[in-house]
Amino acid sequence: MIEPRPSAASWRAHVDTAIDPRFERAFAILDAVHAERQRTDERRVSRILALRGELAQLLAALDGRPTDRSPRETS
């Protein structure tokens, strides 16, 4: 018997808890960026940039890279 395919949300929840709970926050940030792109007010660009910065710091932490760098520093 073939089991039904899990929904994206249930798969994400499984991955979140199985690998690292910080992935839950990463997915929430991606969802927030998508929601901000749908908005039409003038502050959406700054909110998207702030969310992307937060996501970059979170992913750096997940990769084990330093996260306390100034945005003006170059790699």
Secondary structure, 3 states (H helix, E strand, C coil): CCCCCCCHHHHHHHHHHHHCCHHHHHHHHHHHHHHHHHCCCCCHHHHHHHHHHHHHHHHHHHHCCCCCCCCCCCC
